[in-house]
Amino acid sequence: MKGSELLTGLPGHPTHPPLTDAAIGLYSGATAFAVLSALGVSEENLAIAWWIALVAGLVVTGPTAVTGLLDWLKITRGTPLWRTTTLHLVAMVAATIVFVVAAIVGHGGYVDREVTTLGLLLTVAGFGLMSAGGWLGGTVVFVHGMRVLREQEKPTHEAVKPDSGRDGGDAPRAGLTRPGAAPDARDG
């Protein structure tokens, strides 16, 4: 295992996507808790859950952003994949900033066991930005095919191994390059 694989993951088993699932889940929960609390459903309990989920989402966002940035740095600049991934990055950074502000301004409400109007609005805005960023992240994987090995016929017992992509299946695709490698022609 190469040192960089400790952060970015192994071929066919990248680290960034499962971390995004955790962050998106926490932020989605925080948004649901804020909305339900504002609607009068178990207001005090959901206000506490809202702020804790928001802060937990921010904690998980750290390693999620680092792994995403490391993947982004490997993309050939100027390709369609790079442009889409850069939009994803900008949307997710914007969402994170909004969530940070929501957590800061919402702390007083958390202490008082209420979701403030500003905290609610910021959380919903962050959720909207995060959703747009998530859509773009899906495009990076499911349209551009970043870090997808495309080995549908590989037997399950081989595909689930941590080194399943080492037999040449992790060739640069969709704008990913390695030193001395040419970008994929589909990106032109």
N, C-alpha and C positions, 0 to 999 in steps of 0.2 A: 504494500500500500504506500502510495506517495503521500508526503506530508500534506499537500493541498487537498487530498481526498478526505482528510479528517474533517474539513470544513464543507467542501462542496459535495461530498458523497462519491460513490463509486459509479462507474458506467452503468447506466440503466437504473440506478438507485440514487438520484440526486437528493440532497438534503433540503434544499429550499422549499419544494412543494409541501412536504408534510408540516413544515414550520408555518407556512402560510395558512394551512388548514386550522392550526391552533390559534393563530392571531385572528383570523377571520371569524372563527367560532366565538372567541372571547368578545370581540367587538360587536358581533351580531347579538350575542346574549346581552351585552351592555345596552345596546339600542332597544331591544325588546323590553328589558327591565325598566328603562327610562320611560318608554312610551306607556307601558302598563301602569307604572307608578303615577304618571301624569293623568292617566284615566281613572285613578282612584282604586286600583287593584292592589291591595296590601301595600299601600304607599310607603310606609316606613321600611319594611323589609326589602322591598324592591329597590328603594333608593340606596340602601346599603349595598345590595347585590350589584346595582348599576355601577357604582363607583369602584368597587373591588374588581369587577370584571374589566372595567376600563383600564385600571392600573395594571392588572395582570396581562391584558392585551398589549400594553406599552412595554412591559417587561419582555414578552415573547417577541415583540417587534424588533428588538435589538439583534438577536441572532438571525432572525428572518431577513432583516435588511443586509446584514453582513454577507450571508450566503448568496443572496440575490445579487449584490454588488459584485461578488467574486465571479458569478456566472456572467454578468453583464460585461465585465472587463475582458472576457474571452471572445466576445462577439466582434466580427469585423465591422468597423465603423462605416456608416453610410449605407449599409444593406437594409432591405426592408425589415429583416429581423431586428436589427439594431434600432431602427426608428420605432418599431412597435414596442420593443423592450424599454426604450427610453421613455416613451409615453407612459408605460406601466410604472416605471420608476418614479416619474414626476407625480402621477396620480397617487401613488402609495405614500410618497413623502408628504404631499399635501394633506392626505387623510391623517397621517400620523401627527402632523402639526396641529390639525384641528382637534384630534383626540387629546393631545397634550394640553391644549388650552382648555378643553372641556373638563379634564381632570383637575386642572389648577383652579378654574373658576367654580367648579362643582364641589370642591372639597368642603366649603362651608355648608353647602346643602347636605353633603354626606354626614357631617358632624350633627346637623340638625335633623337628619333622617328625612330629607326631602330632595327631590330632583328639581333644581331651579329651572326657570323657563330658559335662561341662557344655556345652562348645562344640557337641557333637552335639545334645544335647537342646534347646538354645536355637535352633539352626539349624532343626531340625525344627519347633519351635513357631512360629518366624518364618514358615516355609513354610506352615504351617496358617493363620495369620492372613492372610498374603499371598493364599493361595488363596481364602479367604472374601472378602477385599477385591476380588480379581479377578472373582469371581462377581458381586459387587455392581456393579463397573464395567461388566461385560457387560450387566447389567440397565439401567444408565444409558443405554447406547447402543442395545441391541437391543430393549428393552421400551419405555423412555421416548423413545427416538429423539433423544437430545441430539446436536446438531451433524450430524445426518443430513439430507441435502437431499431425499431421496425423489424423485429424478429418474431413475428406471430407464430411461426412454426417451431420455434425452439421448445423442446420438451420442458414441462413444468419443473422437473427436478433439476434441470440445468438453469432455467430462467430465474429461479429464486435465489441462486447462489450469489453472494456478494461480488464475485468476479465474473458474473455472467456475460459482461460486455467486452471482456479482454481478448476475445478471439477475433477481433477486427470489427465487431458490430458497433463500436463507438466511433466510427469514422466521422470526421467533421461534416455536419449537415447544416443547411439553412443559415449560412453565415458564420458558423463556428470555425475557428481556425486553430491550427497548431503551428508552431514555428516551422516555416518552410512549406506549409500546406496552402493550396489555392482554395479560395472560397467556393462554395457550391454554386454551380452554374444557375440553379433555380433562383438565386437571389438577384440576378442581374436585371 
